[in-house]
């Protein structure tokens, strides 16, 4: 494997072209004025519910990586390890097999998967397969393979149910504060070059791949989506931002939308937001004082007004585009 070949295409124009039919559907993530379109398919829009319920998770078993992908997984993990891109190691993650809306409530059917399953599939979609792999899978990349194996028509994103990618759930949180002029702004951070996803790109300050403990579930058991996320949120906020729980209370987080990201082949992403009663200058000081040295982010916390972000929309990372579209007036 070679580092100069892309593992993922981040360019929204390329993604819109590859998933041309899906990209023109009404359920794509758009701002209210319909002008800004982010590379996400909306599964559930919490903003349309006055008293949003986060939904429930129903455990349905364990994800099995297709046998034909096992050698590719081994090769990909070896490459990522050798290049220092997997410093956090592996974790058990919930895979979204399917979701439905029943009586206005979101129901998520989840399976046990691993972060390394995600690395080998959703995070490596566009790396060229070698000749033997290509012949076996009938495709040049895993992005193409998932369409082939699911019998998905050209230019369409495979459905959650038909996809064989890991499709583990990610969480992205927008943090809104005020500047000294009283303007509402949201925070961003820049990823370092030594990460597997969105290297050097500006993203929301707090996003993570959701972990969970499958021993807490039996087949068919249900659990609140809110309660599934909460313990992981608390651990991650302390590690990534170093902000005390009294300031950064998960009870004050609002879900915005559950989406599927085109960049990562339909990987689920939950967008949320929290508004803090603190000035940007103060939160910057508190984070700088508390945060540990990290390999994932640079130390600089940055800010955008919504107008500034909208004007720079085409230059934003997919995650930033998603949040800006959700917050667009």
N, C-alpha and C positions, 0 to 999 in steps of 0.2 A: 504494500500500500504506500501511497505517496501523499505527503502533506499538501502538495500543490494542486491536488485534485479536490473539487468541492464535495463535502459530505452532505451539504444542504444548500439549496438555492433559496436565498432570502429576498430576491428581487420580486416585488409585487407584480410587476408587469409580466415577468416570466411565469409566475404562478397563475396569474389570471389567464394567460395563454394556454398553459398546460391543462388547467381545469376550466376551460372556456365556458362550457355549458353551466357548470355549477356556479361559476363566478357571476353569471348574469341572473341568477335566481333571486327572488325577493328575500330569501332568508339569509342573504349575505349581510355582514355587519356594516351598517351604513349610519352616518350621522343623521340627525333629524332633517337636515336640509337636503339629504340624499346625495350631496356632492362628494363627500369623503367616503370612500369604501375601503375597509380594512380586509386583509386576506384571511377572514374567518367566516365560517358558517355558524349561524346562531341556532343552538339547540333549545335554549330556554332563556327568555328575557325577563329577568326579575323586575325590571323597571315598570313593567305593565301591571304589576300587582301592588295595590296600596299597602298591604301588610304582607310582605313577601315571606313565604315559608321557604327555608333552604331546600327542603325536599328530604326524601329518605333514600337510603342505600339498601339494596337487597343483595345479599351475598349468594352467588350462584356457582362457586367452585374455583378451579385453578386453570389459569391460562397455560396452554402447551405451545411452546415455540415450534413451528413446523420443522420436521426433521431435516428438510432440505436447507434450512437456514442455520442449522447448528454449526457447520464448518465456517460459515460466514461470520457468525457471532464470535467464534473463537479467534478468528483472524482479526476482526475489528477490535475486540477487547485487548488483544495483544498490542495492536498499534496504539490504541489510546493509552494503555498503561505505559508503554515505552516512551510516549511523548508527554507524560505527566498530566494527562487530561482527566484522570479518574481519581483524584486525590481524596474524594469523600468516600470512595468504596461503594459497595452494593447495598441496596435496601429493598425491603418488600414494599411493593406499591400496589394500589388498587387500579386495576384495568377496567375501563368502561366498556362493557360488552354491548350495552344498549341502554336507551333511556326512553321513557314514555311520559306523557302528561296525563294524569288521571284526576278528574274533578279539580282541575286547576293546580294540582300538586305534582312536582317533579319526582319521578321514581327512577333511580339509577341502579342498573344491574351491574354489579362489580365482581371481578375475579381477582384472584391472587396472581400477581406478576412480579417482576423485579426491575430495578432501575437498569440493570445490565441488559435486560430484554429490550428496554426502550433505547439504550445506546446502540444496540445491534440492529434495530429496525427504524424507529422514527427519527433517530439522530444521524442515520447513515443512508438516507433514502436515495441520494443522488451520486453516491460514489460508484464509478463504473465497475460492474462485475467482470471477472476475468472470463476468458473464452469458455471454459468448462462450466462455470457457474451460469453463464448466460444461456448456454445450450440447455442445461438442466431446467432452468426456471422459465425459459422462453421470454426473456426480457433482458434489457441492458442495465437496468438499475432496479432496486427494490421498490421504488415508487411505481415503476412500470409493472413490476411483478405483482404488486397488490391489486392492480387493476385487472391483470390477466387472470390471477387465481380466483378473483371474485366475479369474473365475467362482467365487469363494469364497462359500459359503453365508453368509447373514446371521449375525452374532454370532461369526464365526470369524476367526482370524488367518490370512492367506494363508501357504502353505508357502514356505520359502526358494526352492524351485525355481520356483514360480509367480509370486513377487513380482517386480515390475519396479523397485522402489526400489533405491537405491545399496547399502544394507545392508553398509556397510563395517564392519570389525571394530574394536571399542573394547576397551580394557584398563582395568580398575579394580583398584587395589591397596589392600588394607587393611593398615595398619601398626600392629602391636601392640607395646606397651612396658609398663613397670610404673610405678606411682606410688610415692611414698615409703612408702606403707602396704603395698606388696607386691602390690596388686591389678593384674591385667591390664587394660589399657585400650586402646582403639583411637583413632587420631587422626582428626580431621575438620578441614576448612577451609571457609570460606564463599566462595562465588563472588561476584564483583562484579556490578554492574548492567549492565556494558558487555560482556556475553558473549552468544553466540547460544543457549546451552543452560543451563538450570537457573540463571538469574540469581537472585542473592541467596540461593540455597539452600545448605544444608550438605551437603557431599559427602565422599567419601574423599579423603585428601590428595594422592593421586597417581593420576590417570586421564588417558588420552590416546587419541586416534584413531590407530590403528596405521598407520605408513607402511611402504613397502617399495620395493625397487628391482627392477622387472620385468625389467630387462636381465640380472639374475642367473638368470632362468628361461628355459627353452624349453618349448613346449607339451608337457604330460605329465610334465614334470620334477617330482620330489618334493624337499621340504626339510623338516627338522624344524620344527615349530611353535615350539619353544623357540628355535631359532636365528633364526627369522624375527623374533621379538619382541625378542631380546636387544640388538641394536645400538640400536634405537629406545628401549628401556627405559633404557639407559645415557645417551643424549642427553637424554631427558626428565627423568630423575631429577636430573641436574645443573642443568637449567634451572628445574624447578619447585620443587625442595626444597633444592638447594645442598648436599646431603649427600655426603661423600666415599665413593668406591666401596668402601673397606675396611669401612665401616659398613653400607653398603647394597648388598650383593653379590647380584646377580641369581641366582647359583647357589643361594642360600638361599630363593628365592621358591617358594611352593607354589601350584599351580593348584587352584582350588576347583570351579568349574563354568563351562561355556560355556553362555550363555543367550541368549534373544531378548527384548528389552525391548519391552513393549507400548506404552509411551509413544511410542517412535520407530518404531512400525509393524513391529516384529520385527527391528530392528537388532541384530546380534550383539554381545554383551558378555562378555568373559572376566573373571571374578572370580578374584583371586589374593590371597595374604597373605604377609607376612613378619613374623617375630617378632624384635625387636632386643633385645640385652642392654644396655639403657640406660634410665635413668629419663626420665620425661616432661620433667622440668625441664631435664635436660641436652640432650635432643634439641631442645627449644624454643629453647634458647640457641644451639645450633649452627646451626639453620635460620635464626633471626633474624639471626645474624651473617653468614651466607653468601649468603642469598637476594637476588636482584636485585629491584628494583621491578617489579611485575607488574600487568597489566591484568586478568588472569584471576581472581586470588584477592585477598582482603583479607590483611593481614599477620598476622592472629591465627590461631594454631594452637590448636585446641580438642580436648577429649577426652570420651569416653563410656566408662562401664563397660557391659558387655553388658546388665546388668539395667536400667540407666538407659535404654539405647536401646530395649530391649524394652518398657518402660513408656511410652515416647514414640513407639512404632512408627507410629501413625497420622499423626504430624506429620512424619515423616522424608521426605526426597527419595526417589524411586524407587531410586537407586543405593545409598543408605544402607539402605533396606529390604531390598534384595537381599543385602547383606553380612551384615546382622543375622540374616536368615533362615538364611543358610548357616552362621553361627556359633552359632545357637540350640541349646541343649542339649535 
